[in-house]
Amino acid sequence: MSETKPSTRKPSTRKKKDSLEVRVRRIHRRDLNRAWEFLKLVFRDVNRETVEYQRPRSKRRFLEVYSSEWIEQLVYEVNGEIVGYSECAFEATGDDNWVNPRWFEKRGMRPLFVEELAVHPDYQGRGVGSFIMEQLQHLARTRGCTHLVLEVAENNESALAWYRARSFYKLDAAIFLAQRVPGEPDLLPPRRLKPRTAQAAEGASPTTGLMPEEVSGPALAGRKPRGLRAASGGARKKDVAAPRPTPESDE
């Protein structure tokens, strides 16, 4: 009877493959409210620390972007949940845009402007951001663009490190500067009053400094104006001579 040797095969410790996958599609009107809430979540902490908002300033502005034909809005989903968002423009658009198109023309650059790139906090570090970047690069190639151009705050260190690791470099961009201006308070400080003179203290009458209408007010209550006293019944009347009778003529 042959002996069976114990198996030296180690049990498989390999974990089951993660079957999650990220899908990209163009945004639909029904996605706008969900996408807006997603962006507020992603940029909430960043916006507290930066001078410029790193996302659209208002929901109204965000909804206006949807109707623009020059802007691509893409959502990235895992099992129907939005985990990423990108917004890019093939022209410098918007009333508040500071970009000078001639700067790029002089250098032979045809940029694709990346207005927004956002990844859900729970999915950061899992390849969603890299997938978004590849999608943007693919759009740039299919539209004849030569560069991806975006704006990021200098104190957003994590985002800067992520972009620099993907060969992004700084352009001739504007930097916010501030200068402290010594100022003064709007209201003057308290001021001491001059001491009261002895002459003013002795000779001041109760009505000193009062306006005419105030003098004829409570301070002189009970006094009658001169005109009224002259016309009152207590004044003496002049004697009036009685008219002489007309003499009768003799007949």
C-alpha positions in Angstrom: 0.0 0.0 0.0 1.6 3.2 -1.1 1.7 6.1 1.1 0.3 9.4 0.0 2.6 12.3 0.6 1.1 15.4 2.0 0.7 18.1 -0.5 3.3 20.8 -0.4 1.1 23.1 -2.4 0.4 26.3 -0.5 -3.2 27.5 -0.4 -3.8 30.4 -2.8 -3.6 33.7 -0.9 -4.4 35.8 -4.0 -7.3 38.0 -3.4 -10.2 38.0 -5.7 -9.8 40.5 -8.5 -11.5 43.8 -8.1 -14.1 43.8 -10.8 -14.8 47.5 -10.6 -14.3 49.5 -13.8 -14.6 53.2 -14.6 -16.6 54.3 -17.6 -16.7 57.7 -19.3 -19.5 59.4 -21.1 -20.7 62.9 -22.1 -22.8 64.6 -19.5 -26.6 64.7 -19.8 -29.0 67.3 -18.5 -30.2 64.9 -15.9 -26.6 64.7 -14.5 -26.2 68.4 -13.8 -27.5 68.4 -10.2 -25.5 65.3 -9.3 -22.3 66.7 -11.0 -22.7 70.0 -9.1 -22.9 68.3 -5.8 -20.0 66.1 -6.7 -17.8 69.2 -7.5 -18.8 70.9 -4.3 -17.6 67.8 -2.4 -14.3 67.5 -4.2 -13.3 71.2 -4.0 -14.8 72.1 -0.6 -11.5 72.0 1.3 -9.4 73.4 -1.6 -11.7 76.5 -2.0 -11.3 77.3 1.7 -7.5 77.8 1.2 -7.2 79.5 -2.2 -7.8 83.1 -3.4 -9.6 82.0 -6.5 -12.3 79.3 -6.5 -10.9 76.2 -8.1 -14.3 75.4 -9.6 -17.2 77.4 -11.1 -18.3 80.2 -8.8 -22.0 79.5 -8.9 -24.5 76.9 -10.0 -25.9 79.3 -12.5 -22.5 79.6 -14.2 -22.2 75.8 -14.1 -25.5 75.4 -15.9 -24.5 77.9 -18.5 -21.5 75.9 -19.4 -23.7 73.0 -20.3 -25.3 75.0 -23.2 -21.9 76.0 -24.6 -20.9 74.2 -27.8 -17.2 74.8 -27.3 -17.0 73.0 -24.0 -16.8 69.3 -23.4 -18.2 68.0 -20.1 -17.5 64.4 -19.3 -18.5 62.3 -16.3 -16.7 59.1 -15.1 -18.7 56.5 -13.3 -18.2 53.4 -11.3 -21.4 51.3 -11.0 -23.5 54.4 -11.8 -21.8 56.6 -9.2 -19.9 59.7 -10.4 -16.3 59.3 -9.3 -14.7 61.8 -11.8 -15.5 64.9 -13.8 -13.6 66.8 -16.5 -14.4 69.9 -18.4 -12.4 71.2 -21.3 -12.6 74.0 -23.9 -11.1 74.3 -27.4 -11.1 78.1 -27.1 -10.6 80.6 -24.2 -14.2 81.3 -23.2 -16.0 83.1 -20.5 -16.4 86.8 -19.5 -13.9 86.5 -16.7 -11.2 84.7 -18.8 -7.7 86.2 -18.6 -6.0 84.0 -21.2 -4.3 85.8 -24.1 -4.8 83.6 -27.2 -2.0 85.5 -29.1 0.5 84.2 -26.5 -0.1 80.7 -27.7 -0.3 81.6 -31.4 3.2 83.2 -31.3 4.6 79.9 -30.0 2.8 77.7 -32.4 0.7 76.1 -29.6 -2.9 74.9 -30.1 -4.1 74.3 -26.5 -6.9 72.3 -25.1 -7.9 74.3 -22.0 -8.7 72.0 -19.1 -11.3 73.9 -17.0 -12.0 71.2 -14.4 -10.5 67.9 -13.4 -12.0 66.3 -10.3 -11.7 62.9 -8.7 -13.9 61.7 -5.8 -11.9 61.5 -2.5 -12.7 57.8 -2.0 -11.3 57.0 -5.5 -8.1 59.0 -5.4 -5.0 56.8 -5.9 -7.0 54.1 -7.8 -6.3 55.2 -11.3 -9.4 57.3 -12.0 -7.3 60.5 -12.4 -4.9 58.8 -14.8 -7.8 57.6 -16.9 -9.3 61.1 -17.0 -5.9 62.5 -18.2 -5.6 59.8 -20.9 -9.1 60.8 -22.1 -8.2 64.5 -22.3 -5.0 63.7 -24.2 -7.1 61.5 -26.6 -9.5 64.5 -27.2 -6.6 66.8 -27.8 -5.1 64.5 -30.4 -8.4 64.0 -32.2 -9.0 67.7 -32.4 -5.5 68.7 -33.5 -4.4 70.3 -30.2 -0.8 70.3 -29.2 -1.0 71.0 -25.5 -3.2 70.6 -22.4 -3.3 73.9 -20.5 -4.8 74.2 -17.0 -4.7 76.4 -14.0 -4.0 75.3 -10.4 -3.3 77.2 -7.2 0.3 77.3 -6.1 -0.6 76.3 -2.6 -2.5 73.2 -3.8 0.6 71.1 -3.3 -1.0 67.7 -3.8 -2.5 68.8 -7.2 0.8 70.4 -8.3 2.8 67.2 -7.4 0.3 65.1 -9.4 0.5 67.3 -12.5 4.3 67.7 -12.4 4.6 63.9 -12.2 2.8 63.9 -15.6 5.2 66.4 -17.3 3.2 69.5 -16.8 5.3 72.7 -16.5 4.6 76.3 -15.5 3.8 78.8 -18.2 4.2 82.6 -18.1 1.2 82.9 -15.9 0.0 85.7 -13.6 0.6 85.5 -9.9 -1.5 87.2 -7.3 0.5 89.8 -5.4 -0.5 91.8 -2.3 0.9 94.9 -0.5 0.0 96.0 3.0 -1.1 99.6 3.1 -0.9 101.4 6.5 -4.3 102.8 7.2 -6.2 104.7 9.8 -9.6 104.0 11.4 -12.6 105.6 9.8 -13.7 107.3 13.0 -11.7 109.8 15.0 -10.5 109.0 18.5 -12.1 110.6 21.6 -11.2 114.3 22.2 -11.0 116.2 25.5 -13.2 119.3 25.8 -11.9 122.7 26.9 -12.6 123.7 30.5 -15.6 126.0 31.1 -14.6 129.7 31.8 -15.7 131.5 34.9 -17.4 134.3 32.9 -19.5 131.7 31.0 -20.4 129.9 34.2 -21.7 133.1 36.0 -23.3 135.1 33.2 -24.9 132.3 31.2 -28.7 132.7 31.0 -31.0 129.7 30.8 -31.7 130.4 27.2 -28.1 130.9 26.1 -27.4 128.9 22.9 -31.0 128.2 22.2 -32.7 128.8 18.8 -35.5 131.3 18.6 -38.2 128.6 18.4 -36.6 127.0 21.5 -36.7 130.3 23.4 -40.4 130.6 22.8 -40.9 127.1 24.1 -41.0 125.7 27.6 -38.3 128.1 28.9 -40.7 131.0 28.6 -43.9 129.3 29.4 -46.6 131.5 30.9 -45.3 134.7 29.3 -47.5 136.4 26.8 -46.0 138.0 23.7 -45.9 141.7 23.7 -48.4 142.0 20.9 -50.9 139.9 22.9 -50.5 142.0 26.1 -51.1 145.2 24.2 -54.4 143.9 22.8 -55.6 142.4 26.0 -58.5 143.7 28.1 -56.2 145.0 30.8 -54.7 147.7 28.7 -56.0 151.3 29.2 -58.1 152.8 26.4 -57.8 156.4 25.3 -60.7 158.7 26.1 -62.7 159.4 23.0 -64.6 162.8 22.9 -68.3 162.5 22.3 -69.4 164.1 19.1 -71.0 167.6 19.4 -74.8 167.7 18.6 -75.5 169.5 15.4 -77.4 172.8 16.1 -80.8 172.9 14.8 -81.4 175.7 12.3 -84.1 178.4 13.0 -87.0 178.2 10.9 
